[in-house]
Amino acid sequence: MRLLAISGSLRRDSYNTQLLRAAGEFASDELEIELYEDLATIPPYDSDEEALGTPAPVADLKRRIKAADVVLIATPEYNSSIPGQLKNALDWVSRPIKESPFRSKPAAVIGASTSAYGGVWAQAELRKVLGVLGARVVEGDVAVPHAAEQFDAEGRLTNAETREQLEQLLDDLVGSATPQPPQFTATATA
C-alpha cells in the first residue's frame, strides 16, 4: 500500500514535515510512504497557462496522488487558513474536476503550528477543500500546538498523547483504503 505524504510548508525545517516523518514511525512494513517535497515547484494557477497544457510539476503531483492508495497532508496555519502554495497546488490538481486524482481517494489532514491551537482552523479548511475535490476525508484530529516545544533536536515528536493520536489516525486512514468484505446476514426461511 502506498501513502503520499504532502507537507503544506515550504520551510526546510518545517514542523509539518517533521510531523509527517513522525507518522512514518508508525507505518507497517506493508506501507510505503512517499514524502512529496516539490510543492515550491508548482507555478501559480492561471487558466491561460492551463489552456497551454498542464505544467510538468503539476502533472507529476497528479500522477503521484493517483498512484497513492491514501494521502496524508500536514498543514501549517497562515492567517487562520491553509498556506497559499498548498491551496494553489490543490487548485491545479483539481483541474478538470472530473479528472481529480482525489476522487474517492482516502485522505487525512494533520497539522502543527507555533500557535496555541495547533492549526485546527487550517485543518478544517483543508478538509473542506479535499471534500470538494472528491476525496474521502478520514475524520480525526492531530493538532500540534506550540510546535517548537513538541519536537526534540532530532525532529522527533515527543508528546506521547499526540503520538497516540497520530498512530490512530494513520491506522484509520490505511484502514479506509482496505476493501471491506460485504456483510451478509442469514435469514430464516420457512
NORFENPE-V892009 format. One record per residue. N is the residue number from 0. RES is the residue in three letters. SS is DSSP state (H for helix, E for strand, L for the rest). PHI is phi as a letter, one per 40 degrees, with the letter a starting at -180 (none if undefined). NEAR is the number of other C-alpha atoms within 12 Angstrom. Layout:
n: <N:N>
res: <RES:RES>
ss: <SS:SS>
phi: <PHI:PHI>
near: <NEAR:NEAR>
This chain:
n: <0:1:2:3:4:5:6:7:8:9:10:11:12:13:14:15:16:17:18:19:20:21:22:23:24:25:26:27:28:29:30:31:32:33:34:35:36:37:38:39:40:41:42:43:44:45:46:47:48:49:50:51:52:53:54:55:56:57:58:59:60:61:62:63:64:65:66:67:68:69:70:71:72:73:74:75:76:77:78:79:80:81:82:83:84:85:86:87:88:89:90:91:92:93:94:95:96:97:98:99:100:101:102:103:104:105:106:107:108:109:110:111:112:113:114:115:116:117:118:119:120:121:122:123:124:125:126:127:128:129:130:131:132:133:134:135:136:137:138:139:140:141:142:143:144:145:146:147:148:149:150:151:152:153:154:155:156:157:158:159:160:161:162:163:164:165:166:167:168:169:170:171:172:173:174:175:176:177:178:179:180:181:182:183:184:185:186:187:188:189>
res: <MET:ARG:LEU:LEU:ALA:ILE:SER:GLY:SER:LEU:ARG:ARG:ASP:SER:TYR:ASN:THR:GLN:LEU:LEU:ARG:ALA:ALA:GLY:GLU:PHE:ALA:SER:ASP:GLU:LEU:GLU:ILE:GLU:LEU:TYR:GLU:ASP:LEU:ALA:THR:ILE:PRO:PRO:TYR:ASP:SER:ASP:GLU:GLU:ALA:LEU:GLY:THR:PRO:ALA:PRO:VAL:ALA:ASP:LEU:LYS:ARG:ARG:ILE:LYS:ALA:ALA:ASP:VAL:VAL:LEU:ILE:ALA:THR:PRO:GLU:TYR:ASN:SER:SER:ILE:PRO:GLY:GLN:LEU:LYS:ASN:ALA:LEU:ASP:TRP:VAL:SER:ARG:PRO:ILE:LYS:GLU:SER:PRO:PHE:ARG:SER:LYS:PRO:ALA:ALA:VAL:ILE:GLY:ALA:SER:THR:SER:ALA:TYR:GLY:GLY:VAL:TRP:ALA:GLN:ALA:GLU:LEU:ARG:LYS:VAL:LEU:GLY:VAL:LEU:GLY:ALA:ARG:VAL:VAL:GLU:GLY:ASP:VAL:ALA:VAL:PRO:HIS:ALA:ALA:GLU:GLN:PHE:ASP:ALA:GLU:GLY:ARG:LEU:THR:ASN:ALA:GLU:THR:ARG:GLU:GLN:LEU:GLU:GLN:LEU:LEU:ASP:ASP:LEU:VAL:GLY:SER:ALA:THR:PRO:GLN:PRO:PRO:GLN:PHE:THR:ALA:THR:ALA:THR:ALA>
ss: <L:E:E:E:E:E:E:L:L:L:L:L:L:L:H:H:H:H:H:H:H:H:H:H:L:L:L:L:L:L:L:E:E:E:E:E:L:L:H:H:H:L:L:L:L:L:H:H:H:H:H:L:L:L:L:H:H:H:H:H:H:H:H:H:H:H:H:L:L:E:E:E:E:E:L:L:L:E:L:L:E:L:L:H:H:H:H:H:H:H:H:H:H:L:L:L:H:H:H:L:L:L:L:L:L:E:E:E:E:E:E:E:L:L:L:L:L:L:L:H:H:H:H:H:H:H:H:H:H:H:H:H:L:L:L:E:E:L:L:L:L:L:E:E:L:L:H:H:H:L:E:L:L:L:L:L:E:L:L:H:H:H:H:H:H:H:H:H:H:H:H:H:H:H:H:H:H:L:L:L:L:L:L:L:L:L:L:L:L:L>
phi: <none:b:b:c:b:b:c:c:b:c:c:d:b:d:c:c:c:c:c:c:c:c:c:c:c:c:c:c:c:c:b:c:b:b:c:c:b:b:d:c:c:c:c:d:c:a:c:c:c:c:c:c:h:c:d:d:c:c:d:c:c:d:c:c:c:c:c:c:c:a:b:b:b:b:b:c:b:b:f:g:a:c:c:d:c:c:c:d:c:c:c:c:c:c:c:c:d:c:b:d:c:c:d:g:c:c:a:b:b:b:a:b:a:c:c:c:b:g:g:c:c:c:c:c:c:c:d:c:c:c:c:c:c:g:c:c:c:c:c:i:b:b:b:b:c:f:d:c:c:b:b:c:c:c:g:c:c:b:c:c:c:c:c:c:c:c:c:c:c:c:c:c:c:c:c:c:c:c:c:c:c:c:c:b:b:c:b:c:b:b>
near: <22:29:37:38:41:43:41:46:35:25:19:15:18:27:41:46:38:39:50:45:33:37:43:30:21:24:26:17:11:12:26:23:31:30:31:34:27:26:32:25:21:30:27:23:27:18:16:11:15:21:12:10:17:25:25:19:24:31:24:23:37:31:21:28:37:27:21:31:34:41:46:52:47:48:47:48:38:26:15:21:27:37:31:27:28:39:35:24:37:40:31:36:38:32:27:20:18:14:18:27:36:40:28:26:32:39:44:46:49:53:51:46:41:24:24:18:22:35:37:33:29:36:40:31:27:39:35:25:29:37:26:21:30:24:34:28:36:35:27:27:33:40:38:40:28:21:33:26:21:31:30:16:13:13:21:26:35:22:23:15:16:29:29:21:25:37:29:23:33:41:27:25:36:35:21:25:27:17:10:8:6:6:6:6:6:6:6:5:4:3>
